[in-house]
């Protein structure tokens, strides 16, 4: 079910959208839909190694008054790994924690995969141990 770090979150978004819509909470519906749209765009641009586009979408997300959520950060970490800018991926983990968002299993997988694919094996081991201490 969880092949790329995105599908479980997509299911959660769909359920949330459905619930807000059925209950008539349209403002919440629009907010979740906007966030979902931005996360999908970051994922697509990231897979294409269009890191400047990813940054532009992130700016757009923030300009709409939205903050990155766990799915956003996980998508960004994956995108930076694909684009071989792993230092930015590591900074994102630190940023998300500063913003009160704790890394999850997907964060761990995306970051460690990015580090390994970019020959940062020692750093991957370090982060793997850090995540293990947090039971991720």
BAPA-866171 format. One record per atom (N, C-alpha, C, O): residue number from 0; residue in three letters; x, y, z. Coordinates in Angstrom, 2 decimals, m for minus. Example, Ala and Ser with C-alpha at 12.3 -4.5 7.8 and 13.67 -1.06 7.14 Angstrom:
2
> 0	ALA	13.19	m5.69	7.80
> 0	ALA	12.30	m4.50	7.80
> 0	ALA	13.20	m3.30	7.80
> 0	ALA	14.24	m3.32	8.46
> 1	SER	12.85	m2.25	7.08
> 1	SER	13.67	m1.06	7.14
> 1	SER	12.90	0.03	7.87
> 1	SER	13.41	1.14	8.04
% end
This chain:
136
> 0	UNK	0.81	m1.20	0.00
> 0	UNK	0.00	0.00	0.00
> 0	UNK	0.86	1.26	0.00
> 0	UNK	0.46	2.27	m0.58
> 1	UNK	2.01	1.22	0.63
> 1	UNK	2.86	2.39	0.75
> 1	UNK	4.12	2.18	m0.06
> 1	UNK	5.14	1.73	0.46
> 2	UNK	4.06	2.50	m1.34
> 2	UNK	5.19	2.21	m2.19
> 2	UNK	6.13	3.39	m2.37
> 2	UNK	7.33	3.19	m2.53
> 3	UNK	5.62	4.60	m2.35
> 3	UNK	6.48	5.74	m2.64
> 3	UNK	6.43	6.84	m1.59
> 3	UNK	6.92	7.95	m1.82
> 4	UNK	5.84	6.55	m0.45
> 4	UNK	5.77	7.56	0.57
> 4	UNK	4.66	8.57	0.37
> 4	UNK	4.62	9.59	1.05
> 5	UNK	3.77	8.30	m0.56
> 5	UNK	2.74	9.27	m0.88
> 5	UNK	1.36	8.67	m0.84
> 5	UNK	0.41	9.38	m0.50
> 6	UNK	1.19	7.39	m1.16
> 6	UNK	m0.14	6.81	m1.33
> 6	UNK	m0.97	6.81	m0.06
> 6	UNK	m2.17	7.11	m0.11
> 7	UNK	m0.39	6.48	1.10
> 7	UNK	m1.17	6.49	2.33
> 7	UNK	m1.70	7.88	2.62
> 7	UNK	m2.84	8.03	3.05
> 8	UNK	m0.89	8.89	2.40
> 8	UNK	m1.32	10.26	2.63
> 8	UNK	m2.43	10.64	1.66
> 8	UNK	m3.34	11.38	2.03
> 9	UNK	m2.36	10.17	0.45
> 9	UNK	m3.40	10.45	m0.53
> 9	UNK	m4.73	9.86	m0.08
> 9	UNK	m5.77	10.50	m0.20
> 10	UNK	m4.70	8.64	0.45
> 10	UNK	m5.91	8.02	0.98
> 10	UNK	m6.46	8.84	2.14
> 10	UNK	m7.67	9.06	2.23
> 11	UNK	m5.58	9.30	3.01
> 11	UNK	m6.01	10.11	4.15
> 11	UNK	m6.65	11.42	3.68
> 11	UNK	m7.67	11.84	4.21
> 12	UNK	m6.04	12.05	2.69
> 12	UNK	m6.61	13.29	2.14
> 12	UNK	m7.99	13.03	1.55
> 12	UNK	m8.92	13.80	1.80
> 13	UNK	m8.12	11.96	0.80
> 13	UNK	m9.42	11.66	0.18
> 13	UNK	m10.50	11.45	1.24
> 13	UNK	m11.61	11.96	1.09
> 14	UNK	m10.19	10.72	2.28
> 14	UNK	m11.16	10.49	3.37
> 14	UNK	m11.52	11.79	4.07
> 14	UNK	m12.68	12.05	4.38
> 15	UNK	m10.50	12.61	4.31
> 15	UNK	m10.73	13.90	4.97
> 15	UNK	m11.60	14.80	4.11
> 15	UNK	m12.53	15.43	4.61
> 16	UNK	m11.29	14.87	2.82
> 16	UNK	m12.10	15.69	1.91
> 16	UNK	m13.54	15.22	1.89
> 16	UNK	m14.47	16.03	1.94
> 17	UNK	m13.73	13.92	1.81
> 17	UNK	m15.08	13.35	1.78
> 17	UNK	m15.85	13.72	3.05
> 17	UNK	m17.01	14.13	2.99
> 18	UNK	m15.20	13.58	4.19
> 18	UNK	m15.86	13.89	5.47
> 18	UNK	m16.22	15.37	5.56
> 18	UNK	m17.34	15.70	5.95
> 19	UNK	m15.29	16.26	5.22
> 19	UNK	m15.59	17.69	5.28
> 19	UNK	m16.72	18.05	4.32
> 19	UNK	m17.61	18.83	4.66
> 20	UNK	m16.69	17.48	3.13
> 20	UNK	m17.74	17.76	2.15
> 20	UNK	m19.11	17.30	2.63
> 20	UNK	m20.08	18.05	2.52
> 21	UNK	m19.19	16.10	3.16
> 21	UNK	m20.48	15.56	3.63
> 21	UNK	m21.02	16.34	4.83
> 21	UNK	m22.24	16.44	5.01
> 22	UNK	m20.13	16.88	5.64
> 22	UNK	m20.55	17.64	6.82
> 22	UNK	m20.78	19.12	6.51
> 22	UNK	m21.23	19.88	7.37
> 23	UNK	m20.48	19.54	5.28
> 23	UNK	m20.70	20.93	4.88
> 23	UNK	m19.64	21.89	5.39
> 23	UNK	m19.88	23.10	5.43
> 24	UNK	m18.49	21.40	5.78
> 24	UNK	m17.39	22.25	6.25
> 24	UNK	m16.54	22.66	5.04
> 24	UNK	m15.43	22.16	4.84
> 25	UNK	m17.08	23.56	4.26
> 25	UNK	m16.47	23.87	2.96
> 25	UNK	m15.14	24.63	3.08
> 25	UNK	m14.26	24.45	2.23
> 26	UNK	m14.99	25.46	4.09
> 26	UNK	m13.71	26.17	4.25
> 26	UNK	m12.59	25.16	4.55
> 26	UNK	m11.51	25.25	3.97
> 27	UNK	m12.86	24.22	5.43
> 27	UNK	m11.88	23.17	5.73
> 27	UNK	m11.64	22.31	4.50
> 27	UNK	m10.50	21.91	4.22
> 28	UNK	m12.70	22.02	3.75
> 28	UNK	m12.59	21.25	2.52
> 28	UNK	m11.63	21.94	1.55
> 28	UNK	m10.73	21.31	1.00
> 29	UNK	m11.83	23.25	1.35
> 29	UNK	m10.97	24.01	0.42
> 29	UNK	m9.52	24.03	0.88
> 29	UNK	m8.60	23.89	0.07
> 30	UNK	m9.30	24.20	2.18
> 30	UNK	m7.94	24.25	2.72
> 30	UNK	m7.22	22.92	2.49
> 30	UNK	m6.07	22.90	2.04
> 31	UNK	m7.88	21.81	2.79
> 31	UNK	m7.27	20.49	2.60
> 31	UNK	m7.03	20.23	1.12
> 31	UNK	m5.99	19.69	0.74
> 32	UNK	m7.99	20.61	0.28
> 32	UNK	m7.84	20.40	m1.15
> 32	UNK	m6.65	21.19	m1.70
> 32	UNK	m5.89	20.67	m2.52
> 33	UNK	m6.49	22.44	m1.25
> 33	UNK	m5.35	23.25	m1.69
> 33	UNK	m4.04	22.58	m1.29
> 33	UNK	m3.12	22.47	m2.10
> 34	UNK	m3.96	22.14	m0.05
> 34	UNK	m2.73	21.51	0.43
> 34	UNK	m2.43	20.26	m0.39
> 34	UNK	m1.29	20.01	m0.78
> 35	UNK	m3.46	19.48	m0.65
> 35	UNK	m3.31	18.25	m1.44
> 35	UNK	m2.78	18.58	m2.84
> 35	UNK	m1.88	17.92	m3.35
> 36	UNK	m3.35	19.61	m3.44
> 36	UNK	m2.93	20.03	m4.78
> 36	UNK	m1.45	20.41	m4.78
> 36	UNK	m0.70	20.00	m5.67
> 37	UNK	m1.02	21.19	m3.79
> 37	UNK	0.38	21.60	m3.71
> 37	UNK	1.30	20.39	m3.49
> 37	UNK	2.37	20.31	m4.10
> 38	UNK	0.90	19.48	m2.62
> 38	UNK	1.73	18.30	m2.36
> 38	UNK	1.87	17.44	m3.60
> 38	UNK	2.96	16.93	m3.88
> 39	UNK	0.80	17.27	m4.35
> 39	UNK	0.86	16.48	m5.58
> 39	UNK	1.79	17.16	m6.59
> 39	UNK	2.60	16.50	m7.24
> 40	UNK	1.67	18.48	m6.71
> 40	UNK	2.54	19.20	m7.65
> 40	UNK	4.01	19.07	m7.24
> 40	UNK	4.87	18.88	m8.10
> 41	UNK	4.30	19.18	m5.94
> 41	UNK	5.69	19.03	m5.49
> 41	UNK	6.20	17.63	m5.79
> 41	UNK	7.36	17.45	m6.18
> 42	UNK	5.35	16.63	m5.62
> 42	UNK	5.74	15.25	m5.90
> 42	UNK	6.06	15.06	m7.38
> 42	UNK	7.09	14.47	m7.73
> 43	UNK	5.20	15.55	m8.25
> 43	UNK	5.41	15.39	m9.70
> 43	UNK	6.67	16.12	m10.14
> 43	UNK	7.51	15.55	m10.85
> 44	UNK	6.82	17.38	m9.74
> 44	UNK	8.03	18.13	m10.12
> 44	UNK	9.28	17.48	m9.54
> 44	UNK	10.32	17.43	m10.19
> 45	UNK	9.18	16.98	m8.33
> 45	UNK	10.32	16.31	m7.70
> 45	UNK	10.76	15.08	m8.46
> 45	UNK	11.95	14.86	m8.66
> 46	UNK	9.79	14.28	m8.89
> 46	UNK	10.12	13.08	m9.67
> 46	UNK	10.78	13.43	m11.00
> 46	UNK	11.52	12.62	m11.55
> 47	UNK	10.52	14.63	m11.51
> 47	UNK	11.12	15.09	m12.76
> 47	UNK	12.43	15.86	m12.54
> 47	UNK	13.01	16.40	m13.48
> 48	UNK	12.88	15.89	m11.28
> 48	UNK	14.10	16.60	m10.91
> 48	UNK	14.03	18.11	m11.17
> 48	UNK	15.05	18.76	m11.36
> 49	UNK	12.83	18.64	m11.17
> 49	UNK	12.62	20.08	m11.40
> 49	UNK	12.57	20.79	m10.04
> 49	UNK	11.51	21.25	m9.61
> 50	UNK	13.71	20.86	m9.40
> 50	UNK	13.76	21.35	m8.03
> 50	UNK	13.39	22.82	m7.93
> 50	UNK	12.86	23.25	m6.90
> 51	UNK	13.64	23.60	m8.97
> 51	UNK	13.23	25.01	m8.95
> 51	UNK	11.70	25.10	m8.96
> 51	UNK	11.13	25.97	m8.30
> 52	UNK	11.06	24.22	m9.69
> 52	UNK	9.59	24.19	m9.71
> 52	UNK	9.05	23.77	m8.35
> 52	UNK	8.05	24.30	m7.88
> 53	UNK	9.72	22.79	m7.73
> 53	UNK	9.31	22.35	m6.39
> 53	UNK	9.37	23.54	m5.43
> 53	UNK	8.44	23.76	m4.65
> 54	UNK	10.45	24.30	m5.49
> 54	UNK	10.60	25.46	m4.62
> 54	UNK	9.51	26.50	m4.89
> 54	UNK	8.99	27.12	m3.97
> 55	UNK	9.16	26.67	m6.16
> 55	UNK	8.09	27.60	m6.52
> 55	UNK	6.74	27.17	m5.97
> 55	UNK	5.96	28.00	m5.51
> 56	UNK	6.48	25.87	m6.02
> 56	UNK	5.21	25.36	m5.47
> 56	UNK	5.19	25.55	m3.96
> 56	UNK	4.16	25.91	m3.39
> 57	UNK	6.32	25.30	m3.31
> 57	UNK	6.40	25.50	m1.86
> 57	UNK	6.14	26.96	m1.51
> 57	UNK	5.44	27.25	m0.54
> 58	UNK	6.69	27.87	m2.29
> 58	UNK	6.44	29.30	m2.08
> 58	UNK	4.96	29.60	m2.25
> 58	UNK	4.37	30.34	m1.46
> 59	UNK	4.34	29.02	m3.28
> 59	UNK	2.91	29.21	m3.50
> 59	UNK	2.07	28.70	m2.34
> 59	UNK	1.09	29.33	m1.95
> 60	UNK	2.46	27.57	m1.80
> 60	UNK	1.77	26.99	m0.65
> 60	UNK	1.80	27.99	0.51
> 60	UNK	0.77	28.25	1.15
> 61	UNK	2.96	28.52	0.77
> 61	UNK	3.11	29.47	1.89
> 61	UNK	2.39	30.78	1.61
> 61	UNK	1.83	31.38	2.53
> 62	UNK	2.39	31.23	0.36
> 62	UNK	1.70	32.47	0.01
> 62	UNK	0.19	32.35	0.17
> 62	UNK	m0.50	33.36	0.36
> 63	UNK	m0.32	31.14	0.10
> 63	UNK	m1.76	30.91	0.31
> 63	UNK	m2.10	30.86	1.79
> 63	UNK	m3.25	30.64	2.17
> 64	UNK	m1.10	31.06	2.64
> 64	UNK	m1.33	31.03	4.06
> 64	UNK	m1.28	29.63	4.66
> 64	UNK	m1.66	29.43	5.81
> 65	UNK	m0.80	28.67	3.87
> 65	UNK	m0.69	27.30	4.36
> 65	UNK	0.75	27.01	4.74
> 65	UNK	1.68	27.57	4.17
> 66	UNK	0.91	26.14	5.72
> 66	UNK	2.24	25.70	6.11
> 66	UNK	2.42	24.27	5.66
> 66	UNK	1.45	23.51	5.59
> 67	UNK	3.65	23.88	5.36
> 67	UNK	3.87	22.48	4.99
> 67	UNK	3.44	21.56	6.13
> 67	UNK	3.68	21.85	7.31
> 68	UNK	2.80	20.45	5.78
> 68	UNK	2.44	19.45	6.77
> 68	UNK	3.40	18.27	6.63
> 68	UNK	4.36	18.34	5.86
> 69	UNK	3.15	17.19	7.35
> 69	UNK	4.03	16.04	7.31
> 69	UNK	4.18	15.50	5.89
> 69	UNK	5.28	15.18	5.45
> 70	UNK	3.06	15.41	5.17
> 70	UNK	3.11	14.93	3.79
> 70	UNK	3.96	15.86	2.91
> 70	UNK	4.73	15.40	2.08
> 71	UNK	3.81	17.16	3.11
> 71	UNK	4.60	18.13	2.35
> 71	UNK	6.09	17.93	2.59
> 71	UNK	6.88	17.85	1.64
> 72	UNK	6.46	17.83	3.85
> 72	UNK	7.88	17.64	4.17
> 72	UNK	8.41	16.32	3.60
> 72	UNK	9.51	16.28	3.05
> 73	UNK	7.64	15.25	3.73
> 73	UNK	8.09	13.97	3.19
> 73	UNK	8.25	14.03	1.68
> 73	UNK	9.20	13.46	1.12
> 74	UNK	7.34	14.71	1.02
> 74	UNK	7.43	14.88	m0.43
> 74	UNK	8.65	15.70	m0.81
> 74	UNK	9.35	15.36	m1.76
> 75	UNK	8.91	16.77	m0.06
> 75	UNK	10.07	17.62	m0.33
> 75	UNK	11.38	16.86	m0.10
> 75	UNK	12.32	16.99	m0.89
> 76	UNK	11.44	16.08	0.97
> 76	UNK	12.66	15.31	1.26
> 76	UNK	12.93	14.33	0.12
> 76	UNK	14.07	14.19	m0.33
> 77	UNK	11.90	13.68	m0.34
> 77	UNK	12.03	12.75	m1.47
> 77	UNK	12.51	13.50	m2.72
> 77	UNK	13.41	13.04	m3.42
> 78	UNK	11.90	14.65	m2.99
> 78	UNK	12.26	15.45	m4.18
> 78	UNK	13.71	15.91	m4.12
> 78	UNK	14.43	15.83	m5.12
> 79	UNK	14.15	16.39	m2.96
> 79	UNK	15.55	16.83	m2.83
> 79	UNK	16.51	15.66	m2.98
> 79	UNK	17.61	15.83	m3.52
> 80	UNK	16.11	14.49	m2.53
> 80	UNK	16.95	13.31	m2.73
> 80	UNK	17.10	12.96	m4.19
> 80	UNK	18.21	12.68	m4.65
> 81	UNK	15.99	12.99	m4.92
> 81	UNK	16.02	12.70	m6.36
> 81	UNK	16.89	13.73	m7.08
> 81	UNK	17.62	13.38	m8.01
> 82	UNK	16.79	14.99	m6.65
> 82	UNK	17.54	16.07	m7.30
> 82	UNK	19.00	16.14	m6.82
> 82	UNK	19.75	17.02	m7.23
> 83	UNK	19.38	15.20	m5.95
> 83	UNK	20.75	15.12	m5.43
> 83	UNK	21.15	16.33	m4.60
> 83	UNK	22.32	16.72	m4.57
> 84	UNK	20.18	16.92	m3.92
> 84	UNK	20.47	18.02	m3.00
> 84	UNK	20.13	17.55	m1.58
> 84	UNK	19.24	18.08	m0.92
> 85	UNK	20.88	16.54	m1.15
> 85	UNK	20.57	15.88	0.13
> 85	UNK	20.80	16.79	1.33
> 85	UNK	20.18	16.60	2.38
> 86	UNK	21.68	17.78	1.20
> 86	UNK	21.86	18.71	2.31
> 86	UNK	20.56	19.44	2.60
> 86	UNK	20.22	19.68	3.76
> 87	UNK	19.83	19.79	1.54
> 87	UNK	18.53	20.44	1.71
> 87	UNK	17.53	19.48	2.36
> 87	UNK	16.70	19.89	3.17
> 88	UNK	17.60	18.21	2.00
> 88	UNK	16.71	17.21	2.59
> 88	UNK	16.96	17.10	4.09
> 88	UNK	16.02	17.02	4.88
> 89	UNK	18.22	17.09	4.49
> 89	UNK	18.57	17.01	5.91
> 89	UNK	18.08	18.26	6.63
> 89	UNK	17.55	18.17	7.74
> 90	UNK	18.24	19.42	6.03
> 90	UNK	17.76	20.66	6.63
> 90	UNK	16.24	20.64	6.83
> 90	UNK	15.73	21.20	7.80
> 91	UNK	15.53	20.00	5.91
> 91	UNK	14.08	19.92	6.04
> 91	UNK	13.64	19.12	7.26
> 91	UNK	12.65	19.47	7.91
> 92	UNK	14.37	18.06	7.58
> 92	UNK	14.03	17.29	8.78
> 92	UNK	14.18	18.17	10.02
> 92	UNK	13.35	18.13	10.93
> 93	UNK	15.23	18.95	10.04
> 93	UNK	15.45	19.87	11.17
> 93	UNK	14.35	20.94	11.21
> 93	UNK	13.83	21.26	12.28
> 94	UNK	14.01	21.48	10.04
> 94	UNK	12.97	22.51	9.95
> 94	UNK	11.61	21.97	10.42
> 94	UNK	10.89	22.64	11.16
> 95	UNK	11.28	20.76	9.98
> 95	UNK	9.97	20.23	10.34
> 95	UNK	9.87	20.05	11.86
> 95	UNK	8.82	20.30	12.44
> 96	UNK	10.95	19.61	12.49
> 96	UNK	10.93	19.46	13.94
> 96	UNK	10.81	20.81	14.63
> 96	UNK	10.12	20.94	15.64
> 97	UNK	11.48	21.83	14.09
> 97	UNK	11.36	23.18	14.65
> 97	UNK	9.93	23.69	14.54
> 97	UNK	9.49	24.50	15.36
> 98	UNK	9.21	23.23	13.52
> 98	UNK	7.83	23.65	13.31
> 98	UNK	6.83	22.73	14.01
> 98	UNK	5.62	22.82	13.77
> 99	UNK	7.33	21.85	14.87
> 99	UNK	6.45	21.00	15.66
> 99	UNK	5.92	19.77	14.95
> 99	UNK	4.96	19.16	15.41
> 100	UNK	6.53	19.41	13.83
> 100	UNK	6.11	18.22	13.08
> 100	UNK	7.18	17.16	13.25
> 100	UNK	8.32	17.35	12.83
> 101	UNK	6.81	16.06	13.85
> 101	UNK	7.77	14.98	14.09
> 101	UNK	7.88	14.07	12.87
> 101	UNK	6.88	13.74	12.24
> 102	UNK	9.10	13.67	12.53
> 102	UNK	9.31	12.73	11.42
> 102	UNK	8.58	11.41	11.68
> 102	UNK	8.39	11.01	12.82
> 103	UNK	8.19	10.76	10.59
> 103	UNK	7.57	9.45	10.70
> 103	UNK	8.38	8.44	9.89
> 103	UNK	9.49	8.74	9.44
> 104	UNK	7.83	7.25	9.71
> 104	UNK	8.52	6.20	8.96
> 104	UNK	8.84	6.62	7.52
> 104	UNK	9.90	6.29	6.99
> 105	UNK	7.93	7.35	6.91
> 105	UNK	8.13	7.80	5.53
> 105	UNK	9.28	8.81	5.48
> 105	UNK	10.10	8.78	4.56
> 106	UNK	9.33	9.70	6.45
> 106	UNK	10.43	10.66	6.54
> 106	UNK	11.76	9.91	6.60
> 106	UNK	12.70	10.21	5.87
> 107	UNK	11.81	8.93	7.48
> 107	UNK	13.02	8.14	7.66
> 107	UNK	13.43	7.45	6.37
> 107	UNK	14.58	7.52	5.95
> 108	UNK	12.48	6.78	5.75
> 108	UNK	12.76	6.06	4.50
> 108	UNK	13.24	7.01	3.40
> 108	UNK	14.23	6.73	2.73
> 109	UNK	12.52	8.14	3.23
> 109	UNK	12.89	9.09	2.18
> 109	UNK	14.27	9.68	2.40
> 109	UNK	15.06	9.81	1.47
> 110	UNK	14.57	10.06	3.66
> 110	UNK	15.86	10.68	3.95
> 110	UNK	17.01	9.68	3.80
> 110	UNK	18.02	9.99	3.17
> 111	UNK	16.86	8.51	4.37
> 111	UNK	17.94	7.52	4.30
> 111	UNK	18.16	7.05	2.87
> 111	UNK	19.31	6.86	2.45
> 112	UNK	17.09	6.87	2.11
> 112	UNK	17.21	6.52	0.69
> 112	UNK	17.95	7.61	m0.07
> 112	UNK	18.84	7.32	m0.88
> 113	UNK	17.59	8.87	0.19
> 113	UNK	18.25	9.99	m0.50
> 113	UNK	19.74	10.02	m0.18
> 113	UNK	20.57	10.21	m1.07
> 114	UNK	20.08	9.82	1.08
> 114	UNK	21.49	9.83	1.47
> 114	UNK	22.25	8.68	0.82
> 114	UNK	23.36	8.88	0.31
> 115	UNK	21.68	7.49	0.83
> 115	UNK	22.36	6.33	0.23
> 115	UNK	22.54	6.50	m1.28
> 115	UNK	23.59	6.19	m1.82
> 116	UNK	21.50	7.00	m1.95
> 116	UNK	21.59	7.17	m3.40
> 116	UNK	22.60	8.24	m3.80
> 116	UNK	23.03	8.30	m4.95
> 117	UNK	22.97	9.07	m2.85
> 117	UNK	23.94	10.14	m3.12
> 117	UNK	25.27	9.87	m2.43
> 117	UNK	26.04	10.80	m2.15
> 118	UNK	25.53	8.58	m2.15
> 118	UNK	26.80	8.13	m1.58
> 118	UNK	27.15	8.79	m0.25
> 118	UNK	28.33	9.00	0.05
> 119	UNK	26.16	9.11	0.54
> 119	UNK	26.36	9.68	1.88
> 119	UNK	26.06	8.59	2.91
> 119	UNK	25.16	8.73	3.73
> 120	UNK	26.84	7.51	2.84
> 120	UNK	26.55	6.32	3.65
> 120	UNK	26.72	6.56	5.15
> 120	UNK	25.89	6.10	5.94
> 121	UNK	27.75	7.26	5.54
> 121	UNK	27.96	7.53	6.96
> 121	UNK	26.82	8.38	7.52
> 121	UNK	26.32	8.12	8.61
> 122	UNK	26.43	9.37	6.76
> 122	UNK	25.30	10.23	7.16
> 122	UNK	24.01	9.41	7.23
> 122	UNK	23.18	9.63	8.12
> 123	UNK	23.83	8.46	6.30
> 123	UNK	22.65	7.60	6.30
> 123	UNK	22.61	6.74	7.56
> 123	UNK	21.55	6.56	8.16
> 124	UNK	23.76	6.21	7.97
> 124	UNK	23.83	5.40	9.18
> 124	UNK	23.50	6.27	10.40
> 124	UNK	22.76	5.85	11.29
> 125	UNK	24.04	7.46	10.43
> 125	UNK	23.79	8.39	11.54
> 125	UNK	22.30	8.67	11.68
> 125	UNK	21.74	8.58	12.77
> 126	UNK	21.65	9.01	10.56
> 126	UNK	20.22	9.31	10.60
> 126	UNK	19.40	8.05	10.89
> 126	UNK	18.36	8.13	11.55
> 127	UNK	19.86	6.93	10.41
> 127	UNK	19.17	5.67	10.68
> 127	UNK	19.16	5.39	12.19
> 127	UNK	18.13	4.99	12.74
> 128	UNK	20.29	5.58	12.84
> 128	UNK	20.37	5.38	14.28
> 128	UNK	19.51	6.40	15.03
> 128	UNK	18.86	6.06	16.02
> 129	UNK	19.51	7.64	14.57
> 129	UNK	18.70	8.69	15.18
> 129	UNK	17.22	8.33	15.09
> 129	UNK	16.47	8.46	16.06
> 130	UNK	16.80	7.87	13.90
> 130	UNK	15.40	7.48	13.71
> 130	UNK	15.05	6.25	14.55
> 130	UNK	13.95	6.15	15.09
> 131	UNK	15.99	5.32	14.65
> 131	UNK	15.76	4.11	15.43
> 131	UNK	15.53	4.45	16.90
> 131	UNK	14.69	3.84	17.56
> 132	UNK	16.29	5.41	17.40
> 132	UNK	16.11	5.86	18.78
> 132	UNK	14.70	6.41	19.01
> 132	UNK	14.16	6.34	20.11
> 133	UNK	14.12	6.95	17.97
> 133	UNK	12.76	7.49	18.05
> 133	UNK	11.72	6.47	17.64
> 133	UNK	10.54	6.79	17.50
> 134	UNK	12.16	5.23	17.44
> 134	UNK	11.30	4.10	17.10
> 134	UNK	10.56	4.31	15.77
> 134	UNK	9.38	4.00	15.64
> 135	UNK	11.28	4.84	14.80
> 135	UNK	10.71	5.02	13.45
> 135	UNK	11.23	3.96	12.52
> 135	UNK	10.87	3.95	11.34
% end
